[in-house]
Every structure is written in C-alpha cells, then in structure tokens.
C-alpha cells in the first residue's frame, strides 16, 4: 500500500493535509509519497510559509518534483527524493537473467540521453537560490493580484483554497452565474488562454490558470481581460453536450470556440471519451489521404 498526497495538486492548486495524514500512515506502516512535481521548486521559496508538506513531516518517505515545471529546465529531467538510502535503492533496476553483461541502472530506464539532465543542472545552477526566490516572489505577487480580481467578480468563485501558483474558478450559481467554459472562450477573444477542466466526480467544471513569473509582466492586461471576459460571459446559458460535434470535428477540425466541445467531452462516458479524443486528434494530425 502507498498513500500519495499532493503539494499542490494541478487541477485546483490545493495542498493535501500532509501534516496530519503522513504521521497517521506511519503508525500503520504505510509509506507516504508527496507529489510536489508542481510545488517542489515553488513552495520552499514562497513569501508566505505553506502548510507542512516535506521531509520535516514524519511519515513522508519520498517526494517527487519536476525540473521542467517551475525549475525552468527542458523536459526529460525529474527528481525523486527519498528518506533513507534503503528507500532510494528500491527504485534501482538490476538484471543478470540474460547471456549479456550484468545490467544495473538507478531507474527502470537505461538508454536515455543525458542532454536533459545536463540542461537541468545548468539552469538550476544558473538561477540558484536567489534566482528561484526572486521568481517565486513575482509569482506570489501575480497570484495575489489574480486572486483578488477573481474574488471580486460576481458569478465566479475560486475552487477550494489553493496555495501557490495554480488557481481554478467555477460558476457561482445565481442570475449572474458565469459558466467557466464560456468564460474561457471570452478570455481567449481578449488574448489570453485558460485551461478548460471538465467536471470530475464532485469537482465542478472549471477554468484553470497557471501563474509564472511572466504573468507578472502582463498582470494589468490579464486582469483587465479577465474582468471584461467575465462581463461578456455573465448570465449566458451554460453550454450543453452536442454529440453531433464528435463526427463534425473529426471531419472539419476544431471550431474556434470550444465551450460546446468541452461540454460534450464532459458528458461522454469515461469508457467512450478516450476513444473519441484519439479519433479527433488523429483526424487533425494524420496527412490527408494517408494509408491505413
């Protein structure tokens, strides 16, 4: 058994209660892994101290963080940290059950380029502690500005209590309700892209924003666009599923506005949606007249 906690999770940016859960699992002999792939290069430098999430919490046995996210390195180099060398060595792969040379690798993957690793090393050493601290200060200021803007908009509400650079907003029921999919299309018309997130179990459909240091450079334009987009989408009917869109998109490609597309994807059964996505993408990238 393994318990995986997030610091923070990607969809809505909230940090799990590591401080409570990890010690409780340790008492039961259950290891806890903290997925800090987003927060690993952010939370240690945040101006406001985050909830406890790392090895300072008893029971946390391993932590993952991605250098290609807020470490600003190219994709292909990620980090897994362990409490204790015995835990680290559990990820090694060794094999002598073949007639060739003895194989031993620190991961399951053996034949991979060290280019991404070298690039990550260079970026991390170039930025250093002060570089990351400065970047996170810009992120925190931009996130605070966005949060205050979004909280002041009738018809929208922030999902959960996020900490850090990820924010999701959903519709606040009532006559001023703003459907997040309509909001995303209206925001795109004003020069900014947000990520559409279909409803999932008890989490409503939402619009996702990922804040970076660059966001601080355009924060005035972005907040103005958010206010204008909210005004344009406020009170508009929520988009509904239209199953005819699946064949239409496969034949003609994606439409300019995606609110109805996302509503349709949201309505598809889980066993059907992946196949539909494959067909749509294949229709977009396969050369015309390609052989079967």
C-alpha positions in Angstrom: 0.0 0.0 0.0 1.1 3.6 -0.7 -0.6 6.9 0.0 0.1 9.7 -2.5 -0.5 13.3 -1.4 -0.2 16.5 -3.4 1.7 19.7 -2.7 -0.2 21.2 -4.6 -2.4 19.2 -7.0 -2.6 20.5 -10.5 -6.3 20.9 -11.1 -7.2 23.3 -8.3 -3.9 24.0 -6.6 -4.7 22.9 -3.1 -2.2 21.2 -0.7 -3.2 18.0 0.9 -3.1 17.8 4.7 0.3 16.1 4.8 1.0 17.1 8.4 -2.0 15.1 9.6 -2.1 12.2 7.2 1.6 11.2 6.9 2.2 10.6 10.7 -1.1 8.6 10.9 0.0 6.4 8.0 3.4 5.9 9.5 1.8 4.5 12.6 0.1 1.9 10.3 3.3 1.1 8.4 2.0 2.7 5.2 4.5 4.8 3.2 3.5 8.3 2.1 4.7 9.8 -1.2 4.3 13.6 -1.8 3.7 14.6 -5.4 5.4 18.1 -5.4 6.0 18.0 -9.2 4.5 21.5 -9.4 5.4 22.8 -6.0 8.8 21.4 -5.4 10.6 24.5 -6.9 8.0 26.9 -5.6 6.9 26.2 -2.1 10.3 26.4 -0.5 10.7 30.0 -1.7 7.2 31.3 -1.2 6.9 34.5 0.8 4.2 33.0 3.0 5.1 29.8 4.6 3.0 26.9 3.1 1.4 24.1 5.2 4.0 21.5 6.2 4.5 19.1 3.2 8.1 17.8 3.1 10.5 15.6 5.0 10.0 17.7 8.1 6.8 15.8 8.5 7.2 12.3 10.0 6.0 9.6 7.7 6.8 11.3 4.4 9.0 8.7 2.7 9.5 10.2 -0.8 8.9 13.4 -2.7 8.8 14.0 -6.5 9.5 17.3 -8.2 9.7 18.2 -11.9 12.6 20.4 -13.1 10.7 21.2 -16.3 7.9 23.0 -14.5 9.0 25.7 -12.0 12.6 24.6 -12.3 12.5 26.1 -15.8 14.6 23.3 -17.3 13.8 21.4 -20.5 11.6 18.3 -20.2 13.2 15.0 -19.5 14.8 15.5 -16.1 12.7 15.0 -12.9 13.7 14.3 -9.3 12.6 11.8 -6.7 13.9 12.3 -3.2 13.8 9.6 -0.5 14.1 9.4 3.2 16.9 6.9 3.7 19.1 5.1 1.2 17.2 1.9 1.6 14.2 3.5 0.1 16.2 5.1 -2.7 17.8 1.7 -3.7 14.3 0.2 -4.1 14.0 2.1 -7.4 17.1 0.6 -8.9 16.8 -2.0 -11.7 19.3 -4.9 -11.8 19.2 -7.9 -14.1 21.6 -10.9 -14.6 19.0 -13.2 -16.2 20.3 -13.0 -19.7 23.5 -14.0 -21.5 24.8 -10.5 -21.9 26.5 -8.1 -19.4 25.1 -7.6 -15.9 22.6 -4.7 -16.1 22.2 -2.2 -13.3 20.5 1.2 -13.6 19.3 3.7 -11.0 15.9 3.7 -12.7 13.9 1.4 -14.9 15.1 3.4 -18.0 18.6 2.7 -19.2 19.3 4.0 -22.7 18.4 7.7 -22.4 20.3 10.8 -23.3 21.9 12.9 -20.5 21.2 16.1 -22.5 18.1 17.0 -20.4 20.0 16.2 -17.2 22.9 18.5 -18.2 20.5 21.2 -19.2 18.6 21.0 -15.9 21.9 21.1 -14.0 22.9 24.2 -15.9 19.6 26.0 -15.4 19.4 25.2 -11.7 22.9 26.3 -11.0 22.5 29.5 -13.1 19.4 30.5 -11.2 20.4 29.4 -7.8 18.6 30.0 -4.5 18.2 33.8 -5.1 17.1 33.3 -8.7 14.3 30.9 -7.6 13.4 33.2 -4.7 13.1 36.2 -7.0 10.9 34.2 -9.5 8.6 33.0 -6.8 8.2 36.5 -5.3 6.9 37.6 -8.8 4.7 34.5 -9.0 3.3 35.2 -5.5 2.5 38.9 -6.3 0.8 38.0 -9.6 -1.2 35.2 -7.9 -2.3 37.5 -5.2 -3.5 40.1 -7.7 -5.3 37.5 -9.8 -7.0 36.1 -6.7 -8.2 39.5 -5.6 -9.5 40.2 -9.1 -11.4 36.8 -9.4 -12.8 37.1 -5.9 -14.4 40.4 -6.8 -16.3 39.1 -9.9 -19.9 38.2 -9.4 -20.8 34.8 -11.0 -17.3 33.2 -10.4 -15.8 31.5 -7.4 -12.4 30.0 -6.8 -12.4 26.3 -6.3 -11.1 25.2 -2.9 -8.4 27.1 -1.0 -5.4 27.0 -3.3 -1.8 27.8 -2.1 0.7 28.8 -4.7 0.6 29.4 -8.5 -2.4 27.4 -9.5 -6.0 28.7 -9.5 -9.2 27.2 -10.8 -12.5 29.1 -11.0 -16.0 27.8 -11.4 -19.5 29.1 -11.7 -21.2 30.7 -8.7 -24.9 29.8 -9.0 -27.4 32.6 -9.4 -28.6 35.1 -12.1 -25.0 36.4 -12.5 -23.6 32.9 -13.0 -20.6 32.6 -15.4 -20.0 29.3 -17.0 -16.3 28.6 -16.9 -16.2 27.3 -20.5 -17.9 30.4 -21.8 -15.5 32.5 -19.7 -12.5 30.7 -21.3 -13.8 31.5 -24.8 -14.4 35.1 -23.9 -10.9 35.3 -22.4 -9.4 33.8 -25.5 -11.1 36.5 -27.6 -9.1 39.0 -25.4 -5.7 37.5 -26.0 -5.3 35.1 -23.0 -5.7 31.3 -22.8 -7.0 29.4 -19.7 -7.3 25.6 -19.4 -10.7 24.1 -19.6 -11.3 21.4 -16.9 -14.4 19.2 -17.3 -16.4 18.3 -14.2 -14.9 15.3 -12.4 -16.8 13.5 -9.7 -17.6 16.1 -7.1 -15.4 18.8 -8.6 -17.3 21.1 -11.0 -16.2 22.2 -14.4 -13.6 25.0 -14.1 -11.2 27.3 -15.8 -7.6 26.8 -14.7 -4.8 29.4 -14.6 -1.1 28.6 -14.1 0.8 31.6 -12.9 4.5 32.1 -13.9 7.0 34.9 -13.5 6.0 36.1 -16.9 2.4 36.6 -15.7 3.7 39.5 -13.5 4.8 41.3 -16.7 1.3 41.2 -18.2 -0.8 41.3 -15.0 -2.5 44.6 -15.8 -3.6 43.4 -19.2 -4.6 40.0 -17.9 -6.7 41.3 -15.0 -8.4 43.7 -17.4 -9.1 40.9 -19.8 -10.5 38.7 -17.0 -12.9 41.4 -15.9 -14.0 42.0 -19.5 -14.4 38.3 -20.2 -16.4 37.8 -17.1 -18.7 40.6 -18.1 -19.2 39.1 -21.6 -20.0 35.6 -20.2 -22.1 36.6 -17.2 -25.6 35.3 -17.4 -25.0 33.4 -20.7 -26.5 29.9 -20.8 -24.1 27.1 -19.9 -23.1 25.1 -23.0 -24.7 21.7 -23.3 -23.4 18.5 -24.9 -23.9 18.1 -28.6 -22.9 14.5 -29.6 -23.0 15.5 -33.3 -19.8 17.5 -32.7 -17.7 14.4 -32.5 -18.2 13.5 -36.1 -18.1 17.1 -37.2 -14.8 17.7 -35.5 -13.3 14.5 -37.0 -14.3 15.8 -40.5 -13.8 19.5 -40.2 -11.4 20.1 -37.2 -12.0 22.0 -34.0 -14.2 25.1 -34.1 -12.9 28.5 -32.9 -14.9 28.4 -29.7 -14.6 25.3 -27.5 -17.3 25.7 -24.8 -19.7 23.3 -26.5 -16.8 20.9 -27.3 -15.8 20.8 -23.7 -19.3 20.3 -22.5 -19.7 17.4 -25.0 -16.4 15.8 -23.8 -17.6 16.2 -20.2 -20.8 14.3 -21.0 -19.2 11.4 -22.7 -18.9 8.2 -20.5 -15.4 7.5 -19.3 -15.1 4.4 -21.4 -16.0 6.4 -24.6 -14.2 9.7 -24.1 -10.6 8.4 -24.7 -11.5 6.8 -28.0 -13.3 10.0 -29.1 -10.2 12.1 -28.2 -8.0 9.7 -30.2 -10.2 10.0 -33.2 -10.3 13.8 -33.0 -6.5 14.1 -32.7 -5.8 11.6 -35.4 -8.2 13.5 -37.7 -6.2 16.7 -37.0 -2.7 15.3 -37.5 -3.0 12.5 -40.0 -2.0 13.6 -43.5 -4.9 13.8 -45.9 -5.1 10.6 -47.9 -2.6 8.7 -45.7 -2.5 4.9 -46.0 -4.4 2.9 -43.3 
